[in-house]
Amino acid sequence: MTTSTTPAGPAHATPATAALPGPGAAGAAEGGGPGARRRGRPVLRRTRRPDEADRGALSPADWRRPLVRRSMRLSHGVLLALLVLCGLGPLVLLAKFAITPTQDILRTPLAVFPHGIAWDNLSAAWNDVQVSRYFLNTVVLAAGSWASQILVATTGGYLLSVLRPRYAKVVQAAVLATLFVPAVVLLVPLYLVILDPPVLGRSLMNSYWAVWLPAGASAFNVLLVQRFFDGLPREVFEAARVDGAGPFRLFWSVVLPMSRPILGVVSVFAIIASWKDFLWPLLVLRDPDIQPLSVRLPSLQATTDLGVLMAALAISTLIPVLLFLVFQRLFLRGAGLGGAVKG
């Protein structure tokens, strides 16, 4: 009894099997090369549409003309120089005046230190004018105003966007209506409330609470945070509710970690607004020992040397400049939700 065997190998493959291209052939057909053939995945190349090259003000044919190219580069350079001059010029000039003698500021303000550098202006401003005390007062006021605005903005935005009770539309309309009321109109009623609060029974004058509490009533921040919460993926909220997360746990563990970009934006707005606020702290903080820099420095202008005053003003601008340098990425970063939703 004999058994017949069929030889194996490429030469004896069936016609159907031989006609099928392998993964490497698909990769080679797409121009992927040996790497794509080894991975077994086709390489897809993006083809540029005909209208994509002509989206600018000048077409590629115009850019190839020497006269157009030189004129556009010159105009770009001039615009960049003007932007740098307008943006950094005042800060650089203030920094120069801070270490310039008073006589040089008055006689030759644009000269580059004709009689040397007066480093004593900084120490005199910090110690003699007591900028250190007013600087600390400003930091305390800004920190309290920031905490108040963050608390109200995040909880209000969470209520209107995520929880969405039946009366959410009415509350949103009421918050939006407050934006149409000028701040000057609310100045006297707010002052009377701080002077005699209805619940506390004692005046809040000469207290930091008189600045912190009104700062939290920012309708703009509430609506800004609400619009950001509206763009968050609802699938994450539903998954958290399925896992047993309550409203507080959902707010603290899910919503806030996904909202770091908008929290940074609101923080910058809150701190800068509190840092430069003048009228309201002047009305409610009458004690000079607790006044911020924005209120105290103008009152010291008549009795302070000009060079020392410029040094004090330069010190007062450090925090806003540092805040911009630290948080500028939050304004430019568009994707703050990476990894929140899979698939």
C-alpha positions as CSV (number, residue, x, y, z in Angstrom):
1,M,0.0,0.0,0.0
2,T,1.6,3.3,-1.1
3,T,0.8,6.8,0.0
4,S,1.3,9.8,-2.2
5,T,2.6,13.1,-0.9
6,T,2.2,16.5,-2.4
7,P,5.3,18.6,-2.5
8,A,5.1,21.8,-0.5
9,G,6.6,25.1,-1.5
10,P,6.0,28.3,-3.5
11,A,6.2,26.5,-6.8
12,H,3.2,24.3,-5.9
13,A,1.0,27.0,-4.3
14,T,-2.6,27.1,-5.5
15,P,-3.5,29.8,-8.0
16,A,-5.8,31.6,-5.6
17,T,-3.1,31.8,-2.9
18,A,-0.4,32.9,-5.4
19,A,-2.6,35.7,-6.7
20,L,-3.1,37.3,-3.3
21,P,-0.6,40.1,-2.5
22,G,1.1,40.0,0.9
23,P,1.3,42.8,3.4
24,G,4.7,43.7,2.2
25,A,3.4,44.1,-1.4
26,A,0.7,46.5,-0.2
27,G,3.3,48.5,1.7
28,A,5.6,48.5,-1.4
29,A,2.7,49.6,-3.6
30,E,2.2,52.6,-1.5
31,G,5.8,53.6,-1.5
32,G,6.4,52.7,2.1
33,G,9.7,51.0,1.5
34,P,11.2,48.0,3.4
35,G,10.1,49.4,6.8
36,A,6.5,49.5,5.8
37,R,6.8,46.1,4.3
38,R,8.1,44.6,7.6
39,R,5.4,46.3,9.6
40,G,2.7,45.0,7.3
41,R,0.8,48.3,7.2
42,P,0.2,50.5,4.1
43,V,1.7,53.9,4.2
44,L,-0.9,56.6,3.4
45,R,0.5,59.8,1.9
46,R,-1.5,63.0,2.2
47,T,-2.0,64.7,-1.1
48,R,-2.3,68.4,-1.1
49,R,-5.4,69.9,-2.6
50,P,-5.0,72.4,-5.4
51,D,-6.5,75.3,-3.3
52,E,-4.3,74.8,-0.2
53,A,-1.3,76.5,-1.8
54,D,-3.3,79.7,-2.6
55,R,-4.8,80.3,0.8
56,G,-2.5,83.3,1.7
57,A,-2.6,86.8,0.4
58,L,0.2,86.1,-2.0
59,S,0.4,83.0,-4.2
60,P,3.6,81.0,-4.6
61,A,4.1,82.6,-8.0
62,D,4.1,86.0,-6.4
63,W,6.6,84.9,-3.8
64,R,9.0,83.9,-6.5
65,R,9.1,87.4,-7.8
66,P,12.2,89.2,-6.3
67,L,10.6,92.6,-5.8
68,V,7.5,91.2,-4.1
69,R,9.6,88.9,-1.9
70,R,11.9,91.7,-0.7
71,S,9.1,94.2,-0.1
72,M,7.1,91.6,2.0
73,R,10.1,90.7,4.1
74,L,10.9,94.3,4.7
75,S,7.3,95.0,5.8
76,H,7.4,92.0,8.1
77,G,10.6,93.2,9.7
78,V,9.2,96.7,10.2
79,L,5.9,95.4,11.8
80,L,7.9,93.1,14.1
81,A,10.1,95.9,15.2
82,L,7.1,98.1,15.9
83,L,5.4,95.4,17.9
84,V,8.5,94.8,20.0
85,L,9.0,98.6,20.5
86,C,5.3,99.1,21.6
87,G,5.2,96.0,23.8
88,L,8.6,96.0,25.5
89,G,9.5,99.6,25.2
90,P,7.6,100.9,28.2
91,L,8.9,98.0,30.4
92,V,12.5,98.5,29.3
93,L,12.2,102.2,29.9
94,L,10.7,101.7,33.4
95,A,13.5,99.3,34.3
96,K,16.1,101.8,33.1
97,F,14.5,104.6,35.1
98,A,14.5,102.4,38.2
99,I,18.3,102.4,38.3
100,T,18.9,105.9,36.9
101,P,19.7,109.0,39.1
102,T,16.9,111.5,39.3
103,Q,18.9,114.3,37.6
104,D,19.5,112.1,34.6
105,I,15.8,111.2,34.3
106,L,14.9,114.8,34.2
107,R,17.7,116.1,32.0
108,T,18.4,113.3,29.5
109,P,15.7,110.6,29.9
110,L,16.8,108.6,26.8
111,A,20.5,108.7,27.5
112,V,22.1,105.4,28.5
113,F,23.3,106.0,32.0
114,P,25.4,109.2,31.4
115,H,26.4,109.4,35.1
116,G,26.4,105.8,36.1
117,I,23.8,103.4,37.6
118,A,22.0,104.2,40.9
119,W,21.4,100.8,42.4
120,D,20.5,102.6,45.7
121,N,17.1,103.4,44.2
122,L,16.0,99.8,44.6
123,S,17.1,99.5,48.2
124,A,15.6,102.9,49.1
125,A,12.3,102.0,47.5
126,W,12.2,98.6,49.3
127,N,13.2,99.9,52.8
128,D,12.7,103.6,53.1
129,V,9.4,103.9,51.1
130,Q,8.3,100.6,52.7
131,V,7.4,99.0,49.4
132,S,8.0,95.6,51.0
133,R,5.0,96.1,53.3
134,Y,2.7,97.4,50.5
135,F,3.9,94.6,48.3
136,L,2.9,92.0,50.9
137,N,-0.5,93.7,51.2
138,T,-1.0,93.5,47.5
139,V,0.0,89.8,47.4
140,V,-2.5,89.1,50.2
141,L,-5.3,91.0,48.5
142,A,-4.6,89.3,45.1
143,A,-4.5,85.8,46.7
144,G,-7.8,86.3,48.5
145,S,-9.5,87.7,45.4
146,W,-8.1,84.9,43.3
147,A,-9.5,82.2,45.7
148,S,-12.9,84.0,45.8
149,Q,-13.2,84.2,42.0
150,I,-12.0,80.7,41.4
151,L,-14.5,79.3,43.9
152,V,-17.5,81.2,42.5
153,A,-16.5,80.7,38.9
154,T,-15.9,76.9,39.1
155,T,-18.9,76.1,41.2
156,G,-21.2,78.4,39.2
157,G,-20.0,77.0,35.9
158,Y,-20.3,73.5,37.2
159,L,-23.9,74.1,38.3
160,L,-25.0,75.7,35.0
161,S,-23.1,73.3,32.6
162,V,-22.8,69.9,34.3
163,L,-25.5,69.6,36.9
164,R,-28.1,71.6,34.8
165,P,-31.0,71.9,37.2
166,R,-34.4,73.1,36.0
167,Y,-33.8,76.7,36.9
168,A,-30.4,76.8,35.2
169,K,-31.7,78.9,32.3
170,V,-33.1,81.5,34.7
171,V,-29.9,81.7,36.6
172,Q,-27.8,81.9,33.5
173,A,-30.0,84.8,32.2
174,A,-29.7,86.6,35.5
175,V,-25.9,86.2,35.5
176,L,-25.7,87.4,31.9
177,A,-27.9,90.4,32.7
178,T,-25.4,91.7,35.3
179,L,-22.8,92.2,32.6
180,F,-25.0,95.0,31.2
181,V,-24.9,97.0,34.4
182,P,-22.0,99.4,34.6
183,A,-19.7,99.0,37.6
184,V,-20.0,102.6,38.6
185,V,-23.7,102.2,39.1
186,L,-23.0,99.4,41.7
187,L,-20.3,101.3,43.5
188,V,-22.6,103.2,46.0
189,P,-24.9,100.2,46.8
190,L,-21.9,97.9,47.3
191,Y,-20.2,100.5,49.6
192,L,-23.3,100.7,51.7
193,V,-23.5,96.9,52.0
194,I,-19.8,96.7,53.1
195,L,-20.4,99.6,55.6
196,D,-23.4,97.8,57.2
197,P,-23.7,94.1,56.2
198,P,-27.2,92.7,56.7
199,V,-26.2,89.4,58.2
200,L,-22.9,90.0,59.9
201,G,-24.0,93.0,61.9
202,R,-20.5,94.6,61.8
203,S,-18.8,96.8,59.3
204,L,-16.2,95.3,56.9
205,M,-14.3,98.6,56.4
206,N,-10.6,98.4,56.8
207,S,-10.8,94.6,56.3
208,Y,-9.5,92.5,53.5
209,W,-12.9,90.8,53.3
210,A,-14.3,94.0,51.9
211,V,-12.2,93.4,48.8
212,W,-12.3,89.6,48.7
213,L,-16.0,89.1,48.8
214,P,-17.0,91.6,46.1
215,A,-14.3,90.2,43.9
216,G,-16.0,86.8,43.7
217,A,-19.1,88.2,42.1
218,S,-17.7,88.1,38.6
219,A,-20.3,87.1,36.0
220,F,-17.7,87.1,33.3
221,N,-15.7,84.4,35.0
222,V,-18.8,82.3,35.6
223,L,-19.9,82.4,32.0
224,L,-16.3,81.8,30.8
225,V,-15.9,78.7,32.9
226,Q,-19.4,77.5,31.9
227,R,-18.6,77.7,28.2
228,F,-15.4,75.7,28.8
229,F,-17.3,73.1,30.8
230,D,-19.8,72.8,27.9
231,G,-17.0,71.6,25.7
232,L,-15.9,68.8,28.0
233,P,-16.8,65.2,26.9
234,R,-20.1,64.1,28.5
235,E,-19.0,60.4,28.2
236,V,-16.5,61.0,31.0
237,F,-19.2,62.3,33.3
238,E,-21.5,59.4,32.5
239,A,-18.8,56.9,33.2
240,A,-18.0,58.6,36.5
241,R,-21.7,58.5,37.5
242,V,-21.8,54.8,36.6
243,D,-18.8,54.2,38.8
244,G,-20.7,55.7,41.7
245,A,-19.3,59.3,41.8
246,G,-21.5,61.9,43.4
247,P,-21.7,65.5,42.4
248,F,-18.9,66.6,44.7
249,R,-16.6,63.7,43.6
250,L,-17.4,64.4,40.0
251,F,-16.5,68.0,40.4
252,W,-13.3,67.5,42.4
253,S,-11.9,64.4,40.7
254,V,-13.1,64.7,37.1
255,V,-14.1,68.2,36.1
256,L,-11.3,70.2,37.8
257,P,-8.4,68.1,36.6
258,M,-9.7,68.5,33.0
259,S,-10.1,72.2,33.4
260,R,-6.6,73.3,34.1
261,P,-6.4,75.6,31.0
262,I,-9.4,77.6,31.9
263,L,-8.4,77.7,35.6
264,G,-5.1,79.2,34.5
265,V,-6.8,81.8,32.3
266,V,-9.2,82.8,35.1
267,S,-6.3,83.0,37.6
268,V,-4.3,85.4,35.4
269,F,-7.4,87.6,34.9
270,A,-8.2,87.6,38.6
271,I,-4.7,88.3,39.9
272,I,-4.0,91.1,37.3
273,A,-7.4,92.7,37.9
274,S,-6.8,92.7,41.7
275,W,-3.2,93.9,41.3
276,K,-4.1,97.0,39.4
277,D,-7.4,97.8,41.1
278,F,-7.4,101.3,42.6
279,L,-10.8,102.8,43.3
280,W,-12.4,100.1,45.4
281,P,-9.4,99.5,47.7
282,L,-9.1,103.2,48.1
283,L,-12.7,103.4,49.4
284,V,-12.8,100.5,51.8
285,L,-9.2,100.4,53.0
286,R,-8.6,103.7,54.6
287,D,-5.8,102.5,56.9
288,P,-2.4,103.2,55.1
289,D,-0.8,100.1,56.8
290,I,-3.1,97.7,54.9
291,Q,-3.3,99.5,51.5
292,P,-1.9,97.8,48.4
293,L,0.7,99.3,46.0
294,S,-1.9,100.6,43.6
295,V,-3.3,102.9,46.3
296,R,-0.2,103.7,48.3
297,L,2.3,104.6,45.6
298,P,0.3,107.6,44.2
299,S,-0.1,109.1,47.6
300,L,3.7,108.9,48.1
301,Q,4.5,110.5,44.8
302,A,4.7,114.1,46.1
303,T,7.1,113.2,48.9
304,T,9.4,110.6,47.2
305,D,12.4,111.1,45.0
306,L,11.6,110.4,41.3
307,G,14.3,107.8,40.9
308,V,13.1,105.9,44.0
309,L,9.5,106.2,42.8
310,M,10.4,104.7,39.5
311,A,12.2,101.8,41.3
312,A,9.0,101.3,43.4
313,L,6.9,101.2,40.3
314,A,9.3,98.7,38.7
315,I,9.0,96.4,41.7
316,S,5.2,96.6,41.6
317,T,5.2,95.3,38.0
318,L,7.2,92.2,38.7
319,I,4.2,89.9,39.5
320,P,2.1,90.7,36.4
321,V,5.1,90.2,34.2
322,L,6.0,86.9,35.8
323,L,2.4,85.7,35.6
324,F,2.4,86.4,31.9
325,L,5.7,84.5,31.4
326,V,4.5,81.5,33.4
327,F,0.9,81.2,32.1
328,Q,1.3,82.2,28.5
329,R,1.3,78.6,27.4
330,L,-2.3,78.3,28.7
331,F,-3.4,80.9,26.2
332,L,-1.7,79.2,23.3
333,R,-2.3,75.6,24.1
334,G,-5.4,74.4,22.3
335,A,-5.5,70.7,23.5
336,G,-6.0,70.5,27.2
337,L,-8.0,67.3,27.2
338,G,-5.5,64.8,25.9
339,G,-6.1,61.4,27.2
340,A,-9.5,62.1,28.7
341,V,-11.4,60.0,26.2
342,K,-9.9,56.9,24.7
343,G,-10.9,55.5,21.3
